[in-house]
Amino acid sequence: MTATQLLGAFNDNLFKQLVLLYCLSVVGEQGGNYQPVAFFLFSIPFVLGSGFSGFLADRYNKRTLIIACKFGEIAVMLAGVVAFGVGGLWAPLLVLFLMGLQSTVFGPSKYGILPEMLRVRDLPSANGIIQMTTFVAVIFGGALAGVLKELVDEHKVAGLQWICWGCVGIAVVGTLISFSVRKTGVAVPDLKFTGSMLCAWDRPTRALLKNQPLVVTVLLISSLFWFVGGTMHQLVNEFGVYQWEIGDGRTSLLLAAIGVGIAFGCISATLLSRHRINFRLVNRGALGMGGCLLALWAIGGMAPDQVTAGWLWAAGGVLLVLGFCAGIFVVPLQVFLQVCPTRELKGRMMGTMNLINFCGIVAASIAFFGLRSLWGLLGLPISWTFPVLAAVVLPVALLFRAPEQEL
């Protein structure tokens, strides 16, 4: 399951970063306006389809759904080859939408199968490993996209097609590995579909959220995490390519620094949890994230127009620490949302989590577009977005209080 997830996340992030950088290069500085569009198209399937995906995860065998999604990944990457062959901007953006649709179905089964495969007390370790390997995939997928795009720029679209053929090969390998995922039973074989499931709001889910106010709080904080993550991806791309003008490759390496930090943060959260849900890690992670975002704002303001290697190392170091804090922030939230619902509700709970998280990412695309326009009107650099994000996460550090829970 870990290997299946790693290869899928690698492919997703390689292709997504490729499309985002393609937006910036094809239409010049106005490409910054298309980054939020790309994020919106990737995220909107999660908002519209997560409820139905949660129903599928409870009604059918999760392993079967995982394998089917991997075949869907092959089809999507083949569509990517065609999209770059067609040329223009909208064909790759459409494929990004299809990739989001495939990932929407994959998510509830991916996280919902872990409690079926493992003892409850082992879930912090399992989630730490899954999250770490996911962000290792994010690191190498995102960084490799920038490096490969610079290498193939002289070949333009033909070179991008060859990168997509590589993505097809990775999808095939991931599909073959997925057949080794352990078989589990069906949670609710006779579950009937209702219209309320489309918005992850059927009667059992409503009852769970009504009787467990902490679940609602954790869902909102998890969504906040993905709002910041979605904004940071767009922000670092534009910050590197246009404010610092360091090129696609080094910009992607700055993003990779966040991923490296998250991987170490997830493992550290696993060690610090010790078979319990340690919500204090959420407070400490939020406090560290807020401090790092303010530091990045200062670096962006103090750096000279001609950015030197020293400033790049400083920014990369702060992004590394930011990722570490994000890693310890997210693991307790993930574990709590897996263990809180009963067995027959886990798929739908993961669907609800997906829906709320990607509402955060959709909000990130809208907010980044608005902030980008506002800074343009005020004559301010894009780095002014960093303190806005700090103001978003610091209330979690100061106000969120929840007791530890033994597993």
N, C-alpha and C positions, 0 to 999 in steps of 0.2 A: 504494500500500500504506500509506503514511504517513497519507494522508487517510482511508482506510477505517478504519484502526486508531484514529485520533484521534476520529472521530465515534462509533465503538463504545464507546471508553473514556468519552467524555463522557456518553453515554446511560446506561451502567452506573453511573457515579458519581452522576449526577443522581438516578436512581431509587433507588439504594441509600441515599444520604443522606436522601432523602425518606422512605423507609421507617423509617430509624433515628430521625429526628426525629419521625415519626408515632408510633413506639413510645413515645417520651418524653412526648408530649403527650396521647395517648389514655388512658394508664393512669397518668399522673402520675409521681411519683418511682420507683414500682415499674417503670416502663418501662426503667430501667437494667438490670433483670434480663432484659428482652427483647432488648436490644442484642446480648449474646452469642449468644442464640438465632438472631437474624437473621444474624449473621456465620457461625454454624455451618451454617445452611441454605444460605447462599450458597456456602460453601467445601466442603461435603461432596461435591458432584458432582465436584470436581477430584480429591479423594482416591479416589473410587470409579471415576471414568471416565477419568482421564488416561492410563492404560496403553492402553486401547482407542483413545483419541483419537490416541495416538502411532502405533499400528498403522495407523489410517486415513490418517494423514499420509504414511506410507511406502508404503502399498498403492495409494493413489489420488492423483489430481492435486491438489496443495495449493491451486491457484487455484480449482478447482471446489469444494473443501470450504469455502474462504473465502466464496465467493458463497452457497453453501447456508446457511452460518452467518448471513450477513446477512439472508437471508429468514427464518431462525429468529428473529432479533432483532426483526423486524417483528411476528411472531406473539406474542412474549413481551410487547412493549410494548402490543399490543392487549389481551392478557390483563391487563395492569396497569390499563387503563381499566376493565375489567369488575370487577377486584378491589376498587378503591376505590368502585365503584358498589354492590357487595355490602355493603360496610361491615365493621366489625370489624377484627381484627388479623391473623387467620390467612390470609385470602385474599391480602393483599399479601405476607406472608411466603412463601406458596407460590409466588407469581410470582418472588420473589427467588431461590428454589430453582431455578426454571426458567431464570432468567437465568444462574445459575451453571452450569447444565447446557450452555447454549448457548456460554458462554465457554470451557468445558472442551474442547469440540471445536475451537473457534477457535484456541486457544493454540498447540498444536504446529505447525499449518500456518502461523500468523502468523510465528513465529520460525524455523521450519524452512525457509521459502521464501527467507529472506534470503541464506543461503549459496548457494542455487541461482541467485539473481538477480545476485549481486555477487562481485567478487574478494575473496579472503580478507583482503587487506591493507586493504580498505575497510570491513570489518565493525565496527571500533571507531567510525568515523564514522557508519555506518548505525545502529548500536545507540544511539549518543548521540542521533541525531535521533529515532529511534522512542521512546526512553525520555523525551526532552524533551517531545515532542508528546503522549505519553501523560499525562504529569503536568501539562501545560498543560490537557489535557482534564479531569484530576482536579480541578485548581484551579477551573476555571469550572463544571464539573458540580456539584461539592460546594458551592461558594459560592452558585451560583444556586439550588440546592435550598432552602437556608435562607432566602434573600431571597424567593423565590417563595412558599414556605410561609407566611411572615409576611404577604405580600400577600393570599393567598387564605384565610387563617384565618377571616375573617368569613363566607366561603362554605362553609367546611368541606369535605366530601367532594366536592361539585361542583367546587370550585376545584382539588382534587387531580386530578380526572379530566381537567380541561383541561390541566394540566401533562403528564399522560401522553399526551394527544393530541399535544402538542408532541414528546414522545419518539418517537411513531410516525412523525411527519414526518421527524425526524432519521434514524431507521432506514431510511426509504425513500431518502433522499438518499445515505446511506452505501452502501446496496445498489446503487444506480445507479453510484456511483463504483467499486465493487469490480469491475465488468466491465472496467475499464481496467487492472487488475493484469496484469502481464506473464505470459504463458503459460510454464510450465516443464514438464519431463518428469515421469514417474512414477519414483520412486526404486527401488522393488522391485515390479514389476508382478505377479510370481507369489508374493508373500509370503502364506504361509498363517497363519491365525489359530490361536493356541494359548491355552489357559487361563491360562498363566503371564503372558501379555501384559496381562491385566486388572490385575495389580499391577506392571506395568512391570518384569518380572523374567524375560524370556525369555533363552535361552542367550547370544546375542550381547551383550545388555546386561549380563548377569552377568559375562561375560568382560571387557568393557570396564571395569567397576567393580573387578574383581579385579586387573587389570593396571595400572590407573591410580589409585593411592590418592589422588592430588591431586584427581581428579574427585569422589570421595566427600567429601573435605574441602570442596571448593567447593560441592557440593550442600547440605551441612549448613549452611555459612555463609549461602548464599542463603536457605535455609529460615529461618534465624535473622533475617535481614533482614525477611522477610515476617511473622514472629512479632511483631517490634517494630512494624512498620507496622500490622498488624491490631489490636494492643493500643492504639496511639496513636490510631487513628481513634475507637474507643469511648471512650478516656480523655479526649480533648479535647472530645468531645461532652458527656460528663457533667460534666467540669470547668467548661465554659462555661455550660451550662444550669442546673446545680444548685449547684456550689460558688461560682461568680462571679455567677450569675443575670444573664447579659448577653443572653439571648434567642437564638433560632435563627439569625438573620441574622449577628450578630457572631461567634457560635460557629463557623459555617461559614466565615467569613472567617479565623478563626484556623487552621482546617484548610487553607484556601487558601494561607496563608503557607508551610506545609510544601511544598505542591506547587510554588510559585514557586521555592523554594530547590532542590528536586530538579531542576527544569528547568535552572537555571543550573549545578547540579552535574554533570548529565549532559553538557552542552556542554563544561564545563571538563575533565571526564574524557576527552572526545574529543580535545581540544587537547593534553592532557598525555600521552596514550597514544602518539601519533605512530606509527601502524602497528605497535604492539606491545601485548602484554598487560602492563600495569603493575600488578602486585599490591601495590606499596607504597601505591597509592591506597586499597586496602581497609583497610590498617592506619590510615592517616591519617583516613579517613572514620569508622572505628569509634571512634577516639580523640575526634574532634570530636563525634560523636553522644553519647558518654558524658558529655562535659563539658556539652553543651547540656541533656541530661536532668537533670543535677544542678542546673544553673542554673534550670530550670523548677520543680524541687522547692523551691528557695530562694524564687523569686518567689511560688509558691503559699502558702508559709508566712508571708512577710512582708507580703503585700498586705492592706489593711484589708478589713473586711466590705463596705463600700461601695466597689467597685472604681472607680478613676478612669481617665481616658483614658491617663494616663501609664503605669499598670500594664499596660493593654491593649497599648500600643505596645511596652513592654518584652517582654511575652510573645510578641507577634507577631514581634519582631526575633529572639528566640532560636529560635523555631520556623522562621524563615526560614533561619538558619544551620544548624539541625538538618537541614532538607531539603537544603541544599547539601552537607553532609557525607554524607548518605544517597545523593545522586546520584553523587558520585565513588566511593562504596563499591560500588555495584551494577553499574556498566558493565563493569569488568574480569571480574566473575564471569559475566555474561551472554555476553560475547564468548568466553570460554574454553569454556563449555559448548556453544557453536555450532561451534567449530572442532575440538574434540577428537575427536568421533566421525567415522567414515567416512561417506560420502554416504548409503549405504543404512541407516545407523543414526540419522541426524539427527532424523527425526520421532519415533522412540521415545525418543531422548535428551531431546527437548523435552517429551515426555509424562512421562518420569521427573522432569524438573525441575519441571513443573507439579505432579506428585503430591507431591514433597517440599516445595515451597513452600507448598502449601495444607494440608499436614499442619501446617506452622507456623502458618497462619491459624486452622485448627481448634483447635490448641493455644492460640492467643491468646484465642479466645472462651471456652475452658474456664478458662484462667488468669485472665482478667479477671473472670469470674463469681466465682471463688474469692477473688481479692484484694478485690473489692468487698464480699463477705460478711465477709472477715476485718477490713477497715477498719471496717465497721459494728459488729462486735463489740468492737473496740478503741476505738471512738469517734474514729477518725482520718479526716481528709479524703481524698478520692480522689486528691489530688495526691501522696500517698505512693507511688503506683504508679511515678512517675518514677524514683526511685533504684533500684527493683527492675529496671527496664529498663536503667538504666545498668550495673548489675552483670552483666546478660546480655551487653551488647555489648563491654565493656572487655576481657574475655579475648581477643577477636579481635585487638584492637589490640596486645596484649602478647605473644601466643603464635603467631599465624599468620605463617608465613614461607614464601614461595614465590618462586622466581626469575622475573625477567622473561622473556617469550617473544616473539621476533620473529615477525611474521606474513609 
